[in-house]
Amino acid sequence: MIAALWWWLATPITLVRAPIDPNAKLQCVSYAPFRGAQTPLIPSTQIPPEQIAQDLAQLAKITDCVRTYSIENGLDQVPALAAKVGLKVIQGIWLSSNRIKNLAQISVAIELTKEHPDVITALVVGNEVLLRGEMTTSDLAAHIRSVKSRVTVPVTYADVWEFWLRNREVYDAVDFVTIHILPYWEDMPVRAKHAAGHVDDIRKRMAVAFPNKEILIGETGWPSAGRMREGALPSRTNQARVVSEILDLAKREKFRVNLIEAYDQPWKRELEGTVGGYWGMIDDAQRAVKYPPGEPISNYPLWKLHMASGMALSAVVFLAGWLTLRRRPWKPRLASWIAVGTSATTAGMLFGVAADKMLYESYGAGGWLQWGALLAAAMASPMLCANAAMSGRPLPTFLELLGPREGRTKSVLTALLGVVLGVTTLIAAETALGFTFDPRYRDFPFASLTMAVVPFAALMLLNRPMEGVRPIAESAFAGLLVAAALFIGFNEGNQNWQAMWTCAIYLLLAFTLWRARAVQIPK
């Protein structure tokens, strides 16, 4: 089963047109130079020219143009360095609610335009400043007209397509219209298979609304990792397919398109969660093109390693059960072996997915600690539960760990199992509350949670204490998880299988906790 699952998950796709093809260069691509821990959120960040030059030399092989968004953090060096490798630049001017910084940005950008008239092909005065609510339409239009009066290149403004329809005054001020169409981020998210068609439909709708000026699609693309939004699933194959189809459409329909973006940008994860850091066509760490021409594209390029590690973990779980039997005089029930087999198979099938998600979704010390702890619990749970199942021991309660001293367990293995249960329950509760009150950028921990919870549930069904009181802590956590699961399922929608899966595991954990019984200690 483990081998069959990974054969299915890793099935590659082959596209007629590679997303990145040196023989068919991109028209333009958004460029930000930040690598690793570098971030524009720290104002003092300054990118050295050597780093930008290295990036632009690589980009010159796959595109004719780069779009920038600011002149800060060393980005004012881009036009001069782009000229050396034959790249054109759509120069961005970042506008915000800070009027002094706005004037400084405009002044520098205008000077760059005069210094590099053969490189800078257009100025973008403001990026989604109306979407962020940091400027009024009239103020924005005034800035655009001011810039137009001082340069000879075309001037535009860039925003999500709906905001152009709501702020038509801006249309009169610009030389051409720059719209952002991001199917994943739409209020009603669009599935990957419909993304290119959605981009084309919106483009045609905007052409009708604004018939007398060219329309540039200033941002479009798809993320390669992150959480689902309804039926919109970030993945490597979906990113490659969407980008390929949009580029093919642009070639056939003869319209201009700028992809977002050149390189993955880890710093965006601080603002937008995991999905924000994985819109690039080129990997951040290795600076390697994600989808080289002629190579099949798989969501799990390292699937053989994932499969082998899952099989190894499954074997260790069976080994834990077998070694336990060697120290016991009785023959286990068939149900005990079924519980061990279910836990081992579940762990083996999902370990590679869980490990892959941990590597992609962990950000910052807190993220690595949380998802690392959950994965560790997911690996330990089936082994410890196999030992408990074959020993005839029940799932411990929190009282056996944290209750009165005379009632605490003396068994090291029981205590370890209780710790693993506690870690899993706490992380499940924290994530459930997060999805309830602040869900937009959170990832669904379905794989690791399933690995951890299925063995707990199997052990509770197999060796459940028949007498005792229902512990308050377990009952409280069970109630929280049930309420959260019902809300999350309604809020996320049944198209989001990541959410539905996670909710199902929340309910399974709640059921397991609710059935717990603690021996009452006589006073």
ZAFI-489912 format. One record per residue (C-alpha): residue number from 1; residue in three letters; z, y, x. Coordinates in nm, 3 decimals, always signed. Layout:
// ZAFI-489912
num | residu | pz | py | px
NUM | Ala | Z | Y | X
...
END
This chain:
// ZAFI-489912
num | residu | pz | py | px
1 | Met | +0.000 | +0.000 | +0.000
2 | Ile | +0.081 | +0.238 | +0.283
3 | Ala | -0.255 | +0.177 | +0.450
4 | Ala | -0.442 | +0.212 | +0.119
5 | Leu | -0.269 | +0.541 | +0.041
6 | Trp | -0.355 | +0.692 | +0.378
7 | Trp | -0.712 | +0.570 | +0.362
8 | Trp | -0.741 | +0.756 | +0.031
9 | Leu | -0.554 | +1.072 | +0.137
10 | Ala | -0.753 | +1.109 | +0.459
11 | Thr | -1.096 | +1.053 | +0.303
12 | Pro | -1.309 | +1.326 | +0.466
13 | Ile | -1.569 | +1.546 | +0.303
14 | Thr | -1.902 | +1.646 | +0.455
15 | Leu | -2.048 | +1.983 | +0.358
16 | Val | -2.414 | +2.081 | +0.356
17 | Arg | -2.319 | +2.412 | +0.518
18 | Ala | -2.031 | +2.427 | +0.762
19 | Pro | -1.790 | +2.717 | +0.689
20 | Ile | -1.827 | +2.831 | +1.048
21 | Asp | -2.169 | +2.778 | +1.206
22 | Pro | -2.285 | +2.958 | +1.522
23 | Asn | -2.644 | +2.911 | +1.399
24 | Ala | -2.568 | +3.099 | +1.076
25 | Lys | -2.320 | +3.372 | +1.165
26 | Leu | -2.081 | +3.520 | +0.913
27 | Gln | -2.168 | +3.866 | +0.785
28 | Cys | -1.814 | +3.990 | +0.844
29 | Val | -1.456 | +3.862 | +0.869
30 | Ser | -1.116 | +4.030 | +0.844
31 | Tyr | -0.946 | +4.052 | +1.182
32 | Ala | -0.581 | +4.096 | +1.277
33 | Pro | -0.481 | +4.020 | +1.639
34 | Phe | -0.125 | +3.898 | +1.586
35 | Arg | -0.030 | +3.561 | +1.735
36 | Gly | +0.282 | +3.348 | +1.713
37 | Ala | +0.588 | +3.570 | +1.668
38 | Gln | +0.390 | +3.895 | +1.693
39 | Thr | +0.416 | +4.097 | +1.373
40 | Pro | +0.317 | +4.444 | +1.251
41 | Leu | +0.639 | +4.445 | +1.049
42 | Ile | +0.805 | +4.551 | +1.376
43 | Pro | +0.659 | +4.901 | +1.434
44 | Ser | +0.694 | +4.879 | +1.811
45 | Thr | +0.461 | +4.578 | +1.834
46 | Gln | +0.168 | +4.663 | +2.060
47 | Ile | -0.110 | +4.410 | +2.117
48 | Pro | -0.253 | +4.422 | +2.473
49 | Pro | -0.628 | +4.489 | +2.507
50 | Glu | -0.679 | +4.161 | +2.695
51 | Gln | -0.562 | +3.964 | +2.391
52 | Ile | -0.790 | +4.154 | +2.152
53 | Ala | -1.084 | +4.122 | +2.392
54 | Gln | -1.033 | +3.746 | +2.407
55 | Asp | -1.035 | +3.721 | +2.028
56 | Leu | -1.342 | +3.940 | +1.985
57 | Ala | -1.535 | +3.743 | +2.246
58 | Gln | -1.466 | +3.428 | +2.042
59 | Leu | -1.550 | +3.595 | +1.712
60 | Ala | -1.880 | +3.732 | +1.844
61 | Lys | -2.004 | +3.371 | +1.854
62 | Ile | -1.952 | +3.319 | +1.481
63 | Thr | -1.982 | +3.661 | +1.314
64 | Asp | -2.167 | +3.992 | +1.341
65 | Cys | -1.883 | +4.210 | +1.219
66 | Val | -1.505 | +4.240 | +1.189
67 | Arg | -1.305 | +4.431 | +0.932
68 | Thr | -0.975 | +4.590 | +1.038
69 | Tyr | -0.703 | +4.741 | +0.821
70 | Ser | -0.523 | +4.989 | +1.046
71 | Ile | -0.525 | +5.171 | +1.378
72 | Glu | -0.162 | +5.085 | +1.462
73 | Asn | -0.018 | +4.813 | +1.690
74 | Gly | -0.316 | +4.838 | +1.928
75 | Leu | -0.587 | +4.804 | +1.664
76 | Asp | -0.730 | +5.140 | +1.767
77 | Gln | -0.870 | +4.949 | +2.069
78 | Val | -1.092 | +4.727 | +1.854
79 | Pro | -1.407 | +4.949 | +1.833
80 | Ala | -1.434 | +4.997 | +2.210
81 | Leu | -1.376 | +4.628 | +2.280
82 | Ala | -1.610 | +4.520 | +1.997
83 | Ala | -1.888 | +4.726 | +2.152
84 | Lys | -1.869 | +4.516 | +2.469
85 | Val | -1.943 | +4.192 | +2.281
86 | Gly | -2.194 | +4.329 | +2.030
87 | Leu | -1.974 | +4.331 | +1.720
88 | Lys | -1.985 | +4.589 | +1.443
89 | Val | -1.661 | +4.714 | +1.287
90 | Ile | -1.565 | +4.807 | +0.933
91 | Gln | -1.276 | +5.033 | +1.028
92 | Gly | -0.971 | +5.036 | +0.805
93 | Ile | -0.737 | +5.328 | +0.740
94 | Trp | -0.398 | +5.210 | +0.614
95 | Leu | -0.260 | +5.438 | +0.344
96 | Ser | +0.091 | +5.420 | +0.199
97 | Ser | +0.350 | +5.647 | +0.040
98 | Asn | +0.418 | +5.803 | +0.383
99 | Arg | +0.205 | +6.119 | +0.385
100 | Ile | +0.261 | +6.198 | +0.754
101 | Lys | +0.150 | +5.851 | +0.865
102 | Asn | -0.148 | +5.874 | +0.631
103 | Leu | -0.271 | +6.191 | +0.799
104 | Ala | -0.221 | +6.037 | +1.145
105 | Gln | -0.417 | +5.724 | +1.046
106 | Ile | -0.701 | +5.931 | +0.905
107 | Ser | -0.718 | +6.156 | +1.210
108 | Val | -0.735 | +5.868 | +1.459
109 | Ala | -0.991 | +5.675 | +1.252
110 | Ile | -1.218 | +5.977 | +1.227
111 | Glu | -1.204 | +6.027 | +1.604
112 | Leu | -1.285 | +5.660 | +1.659
113 | Thr | -1.585 | +5.694 | +1.430
114 | Lys | -1.716 | +5.986 | +1.633
115 | Glu | -1.655 | +5.804 | +1.963
116 | His | -1.823 | +5.481 | +1.849
117 | Pro | -2.101 | +5.576 | +1.605
118 | Asp | -2.302 | +5.265 | +1.690
119 | Val | -2.008 | +5.030 | +1.633
120 | Ile | -1.820 | +5.154 | +1.326
121 | Thr | -2.047 | +5.101 | +1.027
122 | Ala | -1.807 | +5.214 | +0.751
123 | Leu | -1.457 | +5.346 | +0.690
124 | Val | -1.223 | +5.185 | +0.437
125 | Val | -0.984 | +5.458 | +0.324
126 | Gly | -0.687 | +5.263 | +0.191
127 | Asn | -0.635 | +4.896 | +0.119
128 | Glu | -0.478 | +4.795 | -0.214
129 | Val | -0.265 | +5.109 | -0.216
130 | Leu | -0.316 | +5.134 | -0.594
131 | Leu | -0.216 | +4.770 | -0.639
132 | Arg | +0.106 | +4.839 | -0.448
133 | Gly | +0.168 | +5.154 | -0.652
134 | Glu | +0.213 | +5.369 | -0.341
135 | Met | -0.036 | +5.641 | -0.430
136 | Thr | -0.185 | +5.802 | -0.738
137 | Thr | -0.554 | +5.772 | -0.815
138 | Ser | -0.610 | +6.146 | -0.777
139 | Asp | -0.439 | +6.157 | -0.434
140 | Leu | -0.643 | +5.860 | -0.316
141 | Ala | -0.969 | +6.018 | -0.434
142 | Ala | -0.876 | +6.340 | -0.254
143 | His | -0.818 | +6.151 | +0.073
144 | Ile | -1.153 | +5.972 | +0.035
145 | Arg | -1.342 | +6.297 | -0.023
146 | Ser | -1.165 | +6.460 | +0.272
147 | Val | -1.270 | +6.176 | +0.505
148 | Lys | -1.626 | +6.178 | +0.371
149 | Ser | -1.662 | +6.544 | +0.456
150 | Arg | -1.575 | +6.475 | +0.823
151 | Val | -1.781 | +6.164 | +0.906
152 | Thr | -2.140 | +6.049 | +0.879
153 | Val | -2.076 | +5.678 | +0.809
154 | Pro | -2.030 | +5.542 | +0.454
155 | Val | -1.677 | +5.563 | +0.314
156 | Thr | -1.517 | +5.322 | +0.066
157 | Tyr | -1.185 | +5.205 | -0.075
158 | Ala | -1.074 | +4.839 | -0.105
159 | Asp | -0.871 | +4.686 | -0.383
160 | Val | -0.844 | +4.390 | -0.619
161 | Trp | -1.134 | +4.402 | -0.863
162 | Glu | -0.918 | +4.473 | -1.171
163 | Phe | -0.787 | +4.793 | -1.016
164 | Trp | -1.138 | +4.930 | -0.981
165 | Leu | -1.183 | +4.888 | -1.355
166 | Arg | -0.853 | +5.066 | -1.422
167 | Asn | -0.918 | +5.356 | -1.180
168 | Arg | -1.279 | +5.463 | -1.225
169 | Glu | -1.212 | +5.803 | -1.069
170 | Val | -1.221 | +5.632 | -0.729
171 | Tyr | -1.574 | +5.510 | -0.798
172 | Asp | -1.704 | +5.866 | -0.805
173 | Ala | -1.551 | +5.940 | -0.464
174 | Val | -1.680 | +5.641 | -0.260
175 | Asp | -2.021 | +5.563 | -0.112
176 | Phe | -1.993 | +5.194 | -0.203
177 | Val | -1.743 | +4.976 | -0.387
178 | Thr | -1.528 | +4.723 | -0.197
179 | Ile | -1.364 | +4.463 | -0.417
180 | His | -1.125 | +4.179 | -0.341
181 | Ile | -1.180 | +3.853 | -0.528
182 | Leu | -0.920 | +3.591 | -0.440
183 | Pro | -0.941 | +3.305 | -0.692
184 | Tyr | -0.611 | +3.155 | -0.573
185 | Trp | -0.420 | +3.479 | -0.637
186 | Glu | -0.568 | +3.563 | -0.977
187 | Asp | -0.320 | +3.612 | -1.263
188 | Met | -0.479 | +3.297 | -1.403
189 | Pro | -0.534 | +3.095 | -1.084
190 | Val | -0.875 | +2.934 | -1.045
191 | Arg | -0.923 | +2.577 | -0.922
192 | Ala | -1.102 | +2.535 | -0.591
193 | Lys | -1.402 | +2.364 | -0.751
194 | His | -1.457 | +2.671 | -0.973
195 | Ala | -1.376 | +2.937 | -0.709
196 | Ala | -1.731 | +3.019 | -0.597
197 | Gly | -1.850 | +3.045 | -0.957
198 | His | -1.557 | +3.275 | -1.033
199 | Val | -1.647 | +3.501 | -0.740
200 | Asp | -2.006 | +3.522 | -0.862
201 | Asp | -1.902 | +3.595 | -1.222
202 | Ile | -1.669 | +3.878 | -1.116
203 | Arg | -1.932 | +4.022 | -0.880
204 | Lys | -2.187 | +4.035 | -1.161
205 | Arg | -1.933 | +4.186 | -1.399
206 | Met | -1.855 | +4.459 | -1.146
207 | Ala | -2.225 | +4.525 | -1.091
208 | Val | -2.257 | +4.599 | -1.463
209 | Ala | -1.947 | +4.821 | -1.461
210 | Phe | -2.059 | +5.013 | -1.147
211 | Pro | -2.441 | +4.997 | -1.152
212 | Asn | -2.537 | +5.274 | -0.911
213 | Lys | -2.354 | +5.174 | -0.593
214 | Glu | -2.354 | +4.869 | -0.367
215 | Ile | -2.067 | +4.628 | -0.411
216 | Leu | -1.913 | +4.466 | -0.103
217 | Ile | -1.683 | +4.172 | -0.153
218 | Gly | -1.424 | +4.293 | +0.095
219 | Glu | -1.195 | +3.991 | +0.075
220 | Thr | -1.252 | +3.640 | -0.048
221 | Gly | -1.150 | +3.297 | +0.074
222 | Trp | -0.900 | +3.018 | +0.019
223 | Pro | -0.575 | +2.909 | +0.192
224 | Ser | -0.553 | +2.581 | +0.383
225 | Ala | -0.178 | +2.523 | +0.326
226 | Gly | +0.096 | +2.630 | +0.087
227 | Arg | +0.219 | +2.579 | -0.267
228 | Met | +0.003 | +2.518 | -0.573
229 | Arg | -0.042 | +2.787 | -0.838
230 | Glu | -0.123 | +2.606 | -1.161
231 | Gly | -0.435 | +2.405 | -1.066
232 | Ala | -0.515 | +2.601 | -0.749
233 | Leu | -0.434 | +2.375 | -0.453
234 | Pro | -0.435 | +2.505 | -0.093
235 | Ser | -0.571 | +2.243 | +0.146
236 | Arg | -0.804 | +2.206 | +0.440
237 | Thr | -1.082 | +2.043 | +0.237
238 | Asn | -1.050 | +2.297 | -0.044
239 | Gln | -1.063 | +2.589 | +0.200
240 | Ala | -1.371 | +2.451 | +0.371
241 | Arg | -1.545 | +2.376 | +0.041
242 | Val | -1.471 | +2.714 | -0.120
243 | Val | -1.577 | +2.915 | +0.186
244 | Ser | -1.892 | +2.707 | +0.228
245 | Glu | -1.993 | +2.751 | -0.136
246 | Ile | -1.926 | +3.126 | -0.136
247 | Leu | -2.130 | +3.178 | +0.181
248 | Asp | -2.416 | +2.970 | +0.040
249 | Leu | -2.401 | +3.175 | -0.280
250 | Ala | -2.405 | +3.503 | -0.086
251 | Lys | -2.712 | +3.388 | +0.105
252 | Arg | -2.898 | +3.288 | -0.212
253 | Glu | -2.793 | +3.591 | -0.419
254 | Lys | -2.826 | +3.832 | -0.124
255 | Phe | -2.492 | +4.011 | -0.150
256 | Arg | -2.251 | +4.116 | +0.125
257 | Val | -1.926 | +3.930 | +0.173
258 | Asn | -1.632 | +3.962 | +0.411
259 | Leu | -1.408 | +3.658 | +0.451
260 | Ile | -1.034 | +3.677 | +0.480
261 | Glu | -0.967 | +3.597 | +0.750
262 | Ala | -1.054 | +3.522 | +1.113
263 | Tyr | -0.722 | +3.381 | +1.239
264 | Asp | -0.420 | +3.236 | +1.063
265 | Gln | -0.146 | +3.500 | +1.058
266 | Pro | +0.207 | +3.350 | +1.077
267 | Trp | +0.377 | +3.687 | +1.020
268 | Lys | +0.241 | +3.703 | +0.664
269 | Arg | +0.464 | +3.410 | +0.574
270 | Glu | +0.759 | +3.648 | +0.578
271 | Leu | +0.598 | +3.838 | +0.290
272 | Glu | +0.395 | +3.572 | +0.107
273 | Gly | +0.551 | +3.238 | +0.196
274 | Thr | +0.366 | +2.951 | +0.363
275 | Val | +0.038 | +3.023 | +0.187
276 | Gly | +0.018 | +3.374 | +0.336
277 | Gly | -0.012 | +3.241 | +0.689
278 | Tyr | -0.304 | +3.001 | +0.637
279 | Trp | -0.612 | +3.194 | +0.522
280 | Gly | -0.779 | +3.189 | +0.864
281 | Met | -1.094 | +3.009 | +0.970
282 | Ile | -0.940 | +2.969 | +1.315
283 | Asp | -0.603 | +2.814 | +1.397
284 | Asp | -0.339 | +3.057 | +1.524
285 | Ala | -0.179 | +2.841 | +1.793
286 | Gln | -0.481 | +2.673 | +1.952
287 | Arg | -0.736 | +2.945 | +1.862
288 | Ala | -0.969 | +2.661 | +1.762
289 | Val | -1.217 | +2.668 | +1.474
290 | Lys | -1.067 | +2.460 | +1.193
291 | Tyr | -1.398 | +2.311 | +1.078
292 | Pro | -1.646 | +2.261 | +1.363
293 | Pro | -2.006 | +2.205 | +1.245
294 | Gly | -2.107 | +1.843 | +1.201
295 | Glu | -1.751 | +1.708 | +1.186
296 | Pro | -1.611 | +1.555 | +0.864
297 | Ile | -1.321 | +1.753 | +0.719
298 | Ser | -0.997 | +1.578 | +0.623
299 | Asn | -0.670 | +1.709 | +0.485
300 | Tyr | -0.492 | +1.486 | +0.735
301 | Pro | -0.675 | +1.475 | +1.069
302 | Leu | -0.381 | +1.280 | +1.220
303 | Trp | -0.369 | +1.029 | +0.937
304 | Lys | -0.358 | +0.725 | +1.165
305 | Leu | -0.042 | +0.857 | +1.326
306 | His | +0.106 | +0.932 | +0.983
307 | Met | +0.018 | +0.583 | +0.861
308 | Ala | +0.163 | +0.412 | +1.168
309 | Ser | +0.485 | +0.613 | +1.156
310 | Gly | +0.523 | +0.538 | +0.784
311 | Met | +0.478 | +0.166 | +0.844
312 | Ala | +0.736 | +0.182 | +1.124
313 | Leu | +0.988 | +0.357 | +0.899
314 | Ser | +0.927 | +0.104 | +0.623
315 | Ala | +0.987 | -0.181 | +0.867
316 | Val | +1.313 | -0.021 | +0.986
317 | Val | +1.437 | +0.000 | +0.625
318 | Phe | +1.368 | -0.371 | +0.572
319 | Leu | +1.533 | -0.441 | +0.906
320 | Ala | +1.845 | -0.250 | +0.798
321 | Gly | +1.870 | -0.468 | +0.488
322 | Trp | +1.814 | -0.790 | +0.681
323 | Leu | +2.068 | -0.706 | +0.952
324 | Thr | +2.325 | -0.631 | +0.684
325 | Leu | +2.271 | -0.977 | +0.536
326 | Arg | +2.344 | -1.144 | +0.866
327 | Arg | +2.703 | -1.022 | +0.839
328 | Arg | +2.748 | -1.123 | +0.476
329 | Pro | +2.825 | -1.473 | +0.350
330 | Trp | +2.648 | -1.441 | +0.013
331 | Lys | +2.286 | -1.453 | -0.091
332 | Pro | +2.166 | -1.120 | -0.235
333 | Arg | +2.022 | -1.087 | -0.582
334 | Leu | +1.649 | -1.046 | -0.625
335 | Ala | +1.720 | -0.697 | -0.758
336 | Ser | +1.869 | -0.603 | -0.421
337 | Trp | +1.549 | -0.693 | -0.241
338 | Ile | +1.344 | -0.509 | -0.504
339 | Ala | +1.556 | -0.196 | -0.447
340 | Val | +1.515 | -0.222 | -0.070
341 | Gly | +1.142 | -0.287 | -0.103
342 | Thr | +1.094 | +0.008 | -0.336
343 | Ser | +1.284 | +0.241 | -0.103
344 | Ala | +1.101 | +0.114 | +0.205
345 | Thr | +0.756 | +0.143 | +0.047
346 | Thr | +0.825 | +0.491 | -0.093
347 | Ala | +0.951 | +0.610 | +0.244
348 | Gly | +0.658 | +0.457 | +0.430
349 | Met | +0.398 | +0.607 | +0.197
350 | Leu | +0.542 | +0.958 | +0.195
351 | Phe | +0.681 | +1.002 | +0.546
352 | Gly | +0.355 | +1.137 | +0.690
353 | Val | +0.313 | +1.380 | +0.401
354 | Ala | +0.674 | +1.497 | +0.435
355 | Ala | +0.647 | +1.542 | +0.812
356 | Asp | +0.318 | +1.730 | +0.775
357 | Lys | +0.469 | +1.960 | +0.512
358 | Met | +0.775 | +2.028 | +0.730
359 | Leu | +0.554 | +2.135 | +1.022
360 | Tyr | +0.344 | +2.367 | +0.805
361 | Glu | +0.618 | +2.506 | +0.581
362 | Ser | +0.907 | +2.564 | +0.822
363 | Tyr | +0.927 | +2.930 | +0.924
364 | Gly | +1.212 | +3.091 | +1.114
365 | Ala | +1.539 | +2.927 | +1.211
366 | Gly | +1.650 | +2.898 | +0.849
367 | Gly | +1.328 | +2.729 | +0.741
368 | Trp | +1.332 | +2.477 | +1.023
369 | Leu | +1.700 | +2.400 | +0.955
370 | Gln | +1.648 | +2.351 | +0.581
371 | Trp | +1.330 | +2.142 | +0.589
372 | Gly | +1.442 | +1.956 | +0.903
373 | Ala | +1.770 | +1.862 | +0.735
374 | Leu | +1.587 | +1.746 | +0.422
375 | Leu | +1.343 | +1.532 | +0.622
376 | Ala | +1.632 | +1.382 | +0.821
377 | Ala | +1.810 | +1.300 | +0.495
378 | Ala | +1.487 | +1.153 | +0.358
379 | Met | +1.461 | +0.919 | +0.658
380 | Ala | +1.829 | +0.822 | +0.656
381 | Ser | +1.858 | +0.765 | +0.280
382 | Pro | +1.648 | +0.446 | +0.250
383 | Met | +1.812 | +0.287 | +0.556
384 | Leu | +2.168 | +0.363 | +0.445
385 | Cys | +2.093 | +0.264 | +0.086
386 | Ala | +1.941 | -0.066 | +0.206
387 | Asn | +2.266 | -0.137 | +0.389
388 | Ala | +2.473 | -0.046 | +0.083
389 | Ala | +2.254 | -0.249 | -0.152
390 | Met | +2.288 | -0.563 | +0.059
391 | Ser | +2.663 | -0.502 | +0.105
392 | Gly | +2.731 | -0.460 | -0.266
393 | Arg | +2.863 | -0.106 | -0.216
394 | Pro | +2.791 | +0.169 | -0.474
395 | Leu | +2.661 | +0.518 | -0.407
396 | Pro | +2.965 | +0.723 | -0.296
397 | Thr | +3.088 | +1.025 | -0.489
398 | Phe | +3.160 | +1.364 | -0.337
399 | Leu | +3.531 | +1.300 | -0.396
400 | Glu | +3.517 | +1.016 | -0.144
401 | Leu | +3.409 | +1.273 | +0.116
402 | Leu | +3.585 | +1.592 | +0.015
403 | Gly | +3.856 | +1.488 | -0.229
404 | Pro | +4.225 | +1.416 | -0.165
405 | Arg | +4.289 | +1.247 | +0.167
406 | Glu | +4.424 | +0.927 | +0.013
407 | Gly | +4.101 | +0.879 | -0.185
408 | Arg | +3.853 | +0.938 | +0.096
409 | Thr | +3.641 | +0.651 | +0.220
410 | Lys | +3.734 | +0.479 | +0.546
411 | Ser | +3.383 | +0.338 | +0.595
412 | Val | +3.165 | +0.528 | +0.843
413 | Leu | +2.842 | +0.407 | +0.676
414 | Thr | +2.969 | +0.509 | +0.332
415 | Ala | +3.064 | +0.851 | +0.467
416 | Leu | +2.719 | +0.891 | +0.625
417 | Leu | +2.555 | +0.797 | +0.296
418 | Gly | +2.773 | +1.052 | +0.119
419 | Val | +2.672 | +1.322 | +0.367
420 | Val | +2.304 | +1.240 | +0.313
421 | Leu | +2.354 | +1.254 | -0.063
422 | Gly | +2.533 | +1.587 | -0.029
423 | Val | +2.262 | +1.743 | +0.188
424 | Thr | +1.991 | +1.626 | -0.050
425 | Thr | +2.178 | +1.754 | -0.356
426 | Leu | +2.250 | +2.094 | -0.203
427 | Ile | +1.889 | +2.148 | -0.093
428 | Ala | +1.762 | +2.025 | -0.429
429 | Ala | +1.992 | +2.269 | -0.610
430 | Glu | +1.897 | +2.559 | -0.381
431 | Thr | +1.524 | +2.500 | -0.424
432 | Ala | +1.561 | +2.448 | -0.801
433 | Leu | +1.739 | +2.783 | -0.834
434 | Gly | +1.474 | +2.943 | -0.615
435 | Phe | +1.193 | +2.815 | -0.839
436 | Thr | +1.384 | +2.944 | -1.139
437 | Phe | +1.456 | +3.299 | -1.022
438 | Asp | +1.205 | +3.374 | -0.742
439 | Pro | +0.928 | +3.111 | -0.745
440 | Arg | +0.611 | +3.291 | -0.635
441 | Tyr | +0.609 | +3.207 | -0.264
442 | Arg | +0.824 | +2.890 | -0.254
443 | Asp | +0.695 | +2.548 | -0.147
444 | Phe | +0.757 | +2.231 | -0.348
445 | Pro | +0.952 | +1.973 | -0.141
446 | Phe | +0.824 | +1.679 | -0.346
447 | Ala | +0.760 | +1.434 | -0.060
448 | Ser | +1.093 | +1.458 | +0.124
449 | Leu | +1.292 | +1.475 | -0.198
450 | Thr | +1.123 | +1.163 | -0.332
451 | Met | +1.196 | +0.971 | -0.010
452 | Ala | +1.564 | +1.064 | -0.039
453 | Val | +1.623 | +1.038 | -0.414
454 | Val | +1.445 | +0.709 | -0.498
455 | Pro | +1.688 | +0.503 | -0.282
456 | Phe | +1.987 | +0.684 | -0.437
457 | Ala | +1.861 | +0.606 | -0.787
458 | Ala | +1.789 | +0.242 | -0.701
459 | Leu | +2.137 | +0.198 | -0.552
460 | Met | +2.302 | +0.362 | -0.853
461 | Leu | +2.119 | +0.129 | -1.089
462 | Leu | +2.198 | -0.175 | -0.874
463 | Asn | +2.562 | -0.124 | -0.773
464 | Arg | +2.692 | +0.133 | -1.020
465 | Pro | +3.072 | +0.131 | -1.073
466 | Met | +3.138 | +0.036 | -1.435
467 | Glu | +3.475 | +0.210 | -1.457
468 | Gly | +3.611 | +0.547 | -1.355
469 | Val | +3.581 | +0.912 | -1.451
470 | Arg | +3.267 | +1.120 | -1.430
471 | Pro | +3.315 | +1.362 | -1.135
472 | Ile | +3.291 | +1.731 | -1.217
473 | Ala | +3.079 | +1.818 | -0.910
474 | Glu | +2.814 | +1.558 | -0.984
475 | Ser | +2.807 | +1.659 | -1.350
476 | Ala | +2.764 | +2.026 | -1.262
477 | Phe | +2.478 | +1.955 | -1.023
478 | Ala | +2.316 | +1.723 | -1.277
479 | Gly | +2.328 | +1.990 | -1.547
480 | Leu | +2.186 | +2.253 | -1.312
481 | Leu | +1.896 | +2.029 | -1.206
482 | Val | +1.806 | +1.933 | -1.563
483 | Ala | +1.804 | +2.294 | -1.683
484 | Ala | +1.604 | +2.410 | -1.381
485 | Ala | +1.352 | +2.125 | -1.409
486 | Leu | +1.280 | +2.204 | -1.774
487 | Phe | +1.229 | +2.573 | -1.698
488 | Ile | +1.017 | +2.511 | -1.387
489 | Gly | +0.794 | +2.266 | -1.570
490 | Phe | +0.732 | +2.522 | -1.844
491 | Asn | +0.689 | +2.814 | -1.604
492 | Glu | +0.453 | +2.644 | -1.357
493 | Gly | +0.239 | +2.464 | -1.613
494 | Asn | +0.130 | +2.102 | -1.631
495 | Gln | -0.177 | +2.162 | -1.412
496 | Asn | +0.051 | +2.206 | -1.111
497 | Trp | +0.112 | +1.846 | -1.005
498 | Gln | +0.331 | +1.958 | -0.715
499 | Ala | +0.566 | +2.128 | -0.962
500 | Met | +0.558 | +1.838 | -1.209
501 | Trp | +0.635 | +1.588 | -0.933
502 | Thr | +0.921 | +1.800 | -0.799
503 | Cys | +1.066 | +1.840 | -1.150
504 | Ala | +1.050 | +1.465 | -1.204
505 | Ile | +1.253 | +1.410 | -0.886
506 | Tyr | +1.503 | +1.677 | -0.992
507 | Leu | +1.551 | +1.485 | -1.318
508 | Leu | +1.582 | +1.152 | -1.134
509 | Leu | +1.849 | +1.300 | -0.906
510 | Ala | +2.026 | +1.450 | -1.206
511 | Phe | +2.026 | +1.109 | -1.379
512 | Thr | +2.165 | +0.949 | -1.064
513 | Leu | +2.444 | +1.207 | -1.030
514 | Trp | +2.532 | +1.188 | -1.399
515 | Arg | +2.589 | +0.814 | -1.378
516 | Ala | +2.836 | +0.849 | -1.089
517 | Arg | +3.191 | +0.731 | -1.150
518 | Ala | +3.498 | +0.798 | -0.938
519 | Val | +3.812 | +0.589 | -0.923
520 | Gln | +4.105 | +0.791 | -1.051
521 | Ile | +4.384 | +0.811 | -0.794
522 | Pro | +4.729 | +0.755 | -0.946
523 | Lys | +4.970 | +1.043 | -0.896
END
